[in-house]
Amino acid sequence: MSQFLAPIHTWLFNKILVLENIERDLVNSVEENGLKEYHQKLQIEFGDYIPNQPLEEIIDETNIHGWLQGRITMAETRQAAFINKLMSVSKNAVEGINNIYYQAGQKTASELGVTIDQPAEIFQALNNVLLEGMPCDRVNSVTNQSEESITWKTQTCVHKNNWESNGVDVEYFYGFRAAFTKGFTETVGNGLAYTYTNEGEQVHTISK
């Protein structure tokens, strides 16, 4: 590994890849060639997927933080623009997108190759795959934790501009994110359940 890279950079990079994999699943789910062609245009407009190469071979080592932040913005805005298109052509798009996010959560959890019994440990596992801006953004705050459950709030929104600047209310994104978290929890958790409410504030709970 490059002497300029730290484990936290690889950790963040891998979370960007998870989001891009969801985007690939979205594109693969559509049958209309016109939608696939539209996505190709978005790849030109916003930038393409991250190449399948080691991070140290593609990152700008003179501006590591800026490169990673740029890739976050690129991935979110490109996906938001594509989802906006899907929602504009089908009234059933939201349900379909939720299903793809849920399945992506299941797949991501399966790739861990483990079963987790403790709610707090699933929360930590989610923190390793869900993209929540840069580490310094401190998006989530745990409000209650026990052997039986963990509850946290999303106290900072780092996604609003990327999504709403491309026509998608960020509340839709959080719904998709909840579907991913549910799929992840139900797959990796040994009988654990995930609940989500967004009435004034976003509250998440994983419980036995």
C-alpha positions in Angstrom: 0.0 0.0 0.0 1.1 3.5 -0.7 2.8 5.3 2.3 0.3 8.1 1.8 -2.8 5.9 2.4 -4.2 4.9 5.8 -6.7 2.1 6.6 -9.5 4.8 6.9 -9.0 5.7 3.3 -9.5 2.1 2.1 -12.5 1.8 4.5 -14.2 4.9 2.9 -13.3 3.8 -0.6 -14.9 0.4 -0.1 -18.1 2.1 1.1 -18.2 4.1 -2.2 -17.9 0.8 -4.0 -21.0 -0.5 -2.2 -23.0 2.4 -3.4 -21.8 2.0 -6.9 -22.7 -1.7 -6.9 -26.3 -0.7 -6.0 -26.3 1.6 -9.0 -25.1 -1.3 -11.2 -28.0 -3.4 -9.8 -30.4 -0.6 -10.6 -29.2 -0.3 -14.2 -29.2 -4.1 -14.7 -32.8 -4.2 -13.5 -34.2 -2.1 -16.3 -35.2 -3.6 -19.6 -35.7 -0.5 -21.7 -32.6 0.2 -23.8 -33.5 3.9 -23.6 -32.9 3.9 -19.9 -29.6 2.1 -20.2 -28.6 4.6 -22.8 -29.6 7.4 -20.5 -27.4 6.0 -17.8 -24.5 5.9 -20.2 -25.0 9.6 -20.8 -24.9 10.1 -17.0 -21.6 8.3 -16.9 -20.3 10.9 -19.3 -21.9 13.8 -17.5 -21.0 12.9 -13.9 -18.1 10.6 -14.4 -17.8 6.8 -14.7 -17.7 4.1 -12.1 -14.5 3.7 -10.2 -12.1 1.4 -12.2 -11.6 -2.1 -10.9 -8.1 -1.4 -9.7 -6.4 -1.1 -6.3 -7.0 2.2 -4.6 -3.3 3.1 -4.5 -3.2 2.9 -8.3 -6.0 5.4 -9.0 -6.2 7.8 -6.1 -4.6 11.3 -6.3 -2.0 11.0 -3.6 -1.5 14.8 -3.6 -5.2 15.3 -2.7 -6.5 12.1 -1.0 -9.3 13.8 0.9 -10.5 15.7 -2.1 -10.3 12.7 -4.4 -12.5 10.6 -2.0 -15.0 13.4 -1.5 -15.2 13.9 -5.3 -15.9 10.2 -5.8 -18.7 10.3 -3.1 -20.3 13.3 -4.9 -19.9 11.6 -8.3 -21.5 8.3 -7.1 -24.4 10.0 -5.3 -25.3 12.5 -8.0 -25.1 10.0 -10.8 -27.3 7.5 -9.0 -29.8 10.2 -8.0 -30.1 11.4 -11.6 -30.8 7.9 -12.7 -33.3 7.2 -10.0 -35.0 10.5 -10.9 -35.4 9.2 -14.4 -36.8 5.9 -13.2 -39.3 7.7 -11.0 -40.4 9.9 -13.9 -41.2 7.0 -16.2 -42.8 4.5 -13.8 -45.2 5.0 -10.9 -44.0 1.7 -9.5 -40.3 2.8 -9.5 -40.0 3.5 -5.8 -41.2 0.0 -4.9 -38.8 -1.6 -7.3 -35.9 0.6 -6.1 -36.7 -0.4 -2.5 -36.5 -4.0 -3.5 -33.1 -3.6 -5.2 -31.7 -1.8 -2.1 -33.1 -4.5 0.1 -31.5 -7.2 -2.0 -28.3 -5.3 -2.0 -28.3 -5.3 1.7 -28.8 -9.0 1.7 -26.0 -9.6 -0.7 -23.6 -7.3 1.2 -24.4 -9.1 4.4 -23.9 -12.5 2.8 -20.5 -11.5 1.6 -19.3 -11.0 5.2 -19.6 -14.7 5.7 -20.6 -14.4 9.3 -23.7 -14.4 11.6 -23.9 -11.6 14.2 -25.9 -12.1 17.5 -25.5 -8.6 19.0 -27.4 -5.5 17.8 -24.5 -3.2 18.5 -22.2 -5.4 16.4 -24.6 -5.1 13.5 -24.5 -1.3 13.9 -20.8 -1.4 13.6 -20.9 -3.7 10.6 -23.3 -1.3 8.9 -20.9 1.6 9.6 -18.4 -0.3 7.5 -20.6 -0.5 4.4 -23.0 2.5 4.5 -21.7 5.7 2.9 -22.3 8.6 5.3 -20.1 11.3 3.9 -16.6 11.7 5.3 -15.6 10.2 8.7 -15.5 13.7 10.3 -19.2 14.3 9.5 -20.4 12.2 12.5 -23.8 11.5 11.0 -25.2 9.0 13.4 -25.6 9.2 17.2 -26.4 6.2 19.4 -29.2 7.1 21.8 -29.8 3.8 23.5 -27.8 0.6 23.8 -28.3 -2.7 25.6 -27.8 -6.4 25.1 -31.2 -6.5 23.5 -31.2 -3.6 21.2 -29.4 -0.5 19.9 -31.1 2.7 18.8 -29.5 5.6 16.9 -30.6 8.8 15.2 -29.4 10.3 12.0 -28.5 13.8 13.3 -26.8 15.2 10.2 -27.8 15.0 6.6 -24.9 14.8 4.2 -26.9 13.6 1.2 -29.5 16.3 0.6 -27.6 18.4 -1.9 -26.4 15.5 -4.0 -29.9 14.0 -4.3 -32.2 17.0 -4.4 -30.0 18.9 -7.0 -30.8 15.9 -9.3 -34.5 15.9 -8.7 -35.0 13.3 -5.9 -36.3 14.3 -2.5 -33.7 13.1 0.0 -36.5 11.4 2.0 -36.8 8.9 -0.8 -33.1 8.2 -0.5 -33.5 7.5 3.3 -36.3 5.1 2.5 -34.0 3.2 0.1 -31.3 3.3 2.7 -33.7 1.8 5.3 -34.5 -1.0 2.9 -30.8 -1.8 2.5 -30.4 -1.8 6.3 -33.3 -4.1 6.7 -32.0 -6.6 4.2 -28.6 -6.4 5.7 -29.8 -6.9 9.3 -32.2 -9.8 8.5 -29.4 -11.6 6.6 -26.4 -11.1 8.9 -28.4 -11.0 12.2 -29.3 -14.2 14.0 -33.1 -13.5 14.3 -32.5 -9.7 14.8 -35.0 -7.1 13.4 -34.5 -3.6 12.1 -37.1 -0.8 12.4 -37.0 2.7 11.0 -39.2 5.8 11.6 -38.9 9.2 10.0 -41.4 11.4 11.7 -39.7 14.6 12.4 -36.4 12.8 13.0 -34.8 9.6 11.7 -34.7 6.9 14.3 -33.3 3.4 13.7 -33.4 0.4 16.0 -32.0 -3.1 15.8 -33.4 -5.5 18.3 -33.6 -9.1 19.4 
